[in-house]
Amino acid sequence: MIKRSHTSPKLSELVEFPLAGTMVVTAGQVADNRDGDILTQTADTLAKIDRLLAEAGTDKLKIAYAYVWLPDIKDFDAMNSVWEKWVPQGAAPARACVEGRLADPRLKVEIQVFALR
């Protein structure tokens, strides 16, 4: 059971979970279409995460933590507009979002998640 505290549509300030069970961790995921804008790339990246979590037998309701990297922090609000629609209400993970250069200059966002199964 995951317990979330101080939860907003964007993130939970505190996430507690038991150590028994399996932790599923994705690699940093990026959009396949590297020519899309921040909205398109965020949606594509989150869809990839959905597929990977399903393959591992879990889903976004069980995400405990997420890292988000943006090469331009000015895209923070636009990325969050997609993120907040994707995260189930009341189930936002703990999250960090930082500005950092990504491997391909066409990339607008990279996301890694940690989920329980």
C-alpha positions in Angstrom: 0.0 0.0 0.0 1.4 3.4 -1.0 0.6 6.3 1.4 0.8 9.8 0.0 0.8 13.0 2.0 0.6 16.7 1.0 -0.6 15.7 -2.4 -1.3 18.2 -5.3 -2.1 17.4 -8.9 1.6 17.7 -9.6 3.3 15.8 -6.8 3.2 14.4 -3.3 5.6 15.9 -0.8 5.9 12.5 1.0 5.4 9.0 -0.3 5.7 6.0 2.0 5.6 2.3 0.9 6.5 -1.1 2.3 9.8 -2.6 1.4 8.2 -6.0 0.7 7.4 -6.6 -3.0 9.0 -5.5 -6.2 10.2 -2.0 -7.2 9.9 -1.4 -10.9 12.3 1.3 -12.3 12.2 2.7 -15.8 15.2 4.1 -17.5 14.9 7.7 -18.5 12.2 7.8 -21.2 12.1 10.2 -24.1 9.8 10.9 -27.0 10.2 8.9 -30.2 9.2 11.9 -32.2 12.0 14.3 -31.4 10.6 17.0 -33.6 7.4 17.5 -31.5 6.9 20.4 -29.1 7.0 20.0 -25.3 3.3 19.0 -25.1 3.7 16.3 -27.8 6.9 15.0 -26.4 5.6 14.8 -22.8 2.5 12.9 -23.9 4.6 10.5 -26.0 7.0 9.9 -23.1 4.2 9.3 -20.6 2.5 6.8 -23.0 5.9 4.9 -23.2 6.0 4.8 -19.4 2.4 3.4 -19.4 3.4 0.7 -21.7 6.6 -0.2 -19.8 4.7 -0.3 -16.5 2.0 -2.5 -18.0 4.7 -4.9 -19.3 6.1 -5.1 -15.7 2.6 -5.8 -14.3 2.0 -2.4 -12.7 0.6 1.0 -13.5 0.8 4.7 -12.8 -1.3 4.4 -9.7 1.7 2.6 -8.1 4.4 5.2 -9.0 6.1 6.3 -5.9 8.7 8.6 -7.4 9.5 10.4 -10.7 12.4 12.4 -12.0 11.8 14.9 -14.8 14.5 16.6 -16.8 13.9 19.6 -19.0 16.6 21.2 -21.1 14.7 24.5 -20.8 12.9 25.2 -17.4 10.7 27.6 -19.3 8.8 24.5 -20.5 7.9 23.6 -16.8 4.3 24.8 -17.0 3.6 23.3 -20.4 5.0 19.9 -19.3 3.0 20.1 -16.1 -0.2 20.7 -18.1 0.2 17.2 -19.7 1.6 15.6 -16.5 -1.3 16.7 -14.4 -3.9 15.2 -16.8 -1.9 11.9 -16.8 -1.4 11.5 -13.1 -4.5 9.9 -11.4 -6.2 12.2 -9.0 -4.9 11.7 -5.5 -2.1 9.5 -6.7 0.7 11.9 -7.6 4.1 10.5 -6.9 6.9 12.3 -5.1 8.8 14.1 -7.9 11.8 16.2 -8.8 12.0 18.3 -11.9 15.3 19.9 -12.9 16.8 21.7 -15.9 19.6 19.8 -17.6 21.0 19.3 -21.0 19.7 16.0 -22.6 21.6 13.7 -24.9 19.9 14.9 -28.1 19.3 18.7 -28.5 15.9 18.0 -30.1 14.6 16.4 -26.9 12.3 18.6 -24.7 11.8 16.2 -21.7 13.0 13.0 -20.1 11.2 11.2 -17.4 12.1 8.2 -15.1 9.7 6.6 -12.7 9.9 4.2 -9.7 6.8 2.1 -9.1 5.7 -0.8 -6.9 4.3 -4.1 -8.2 
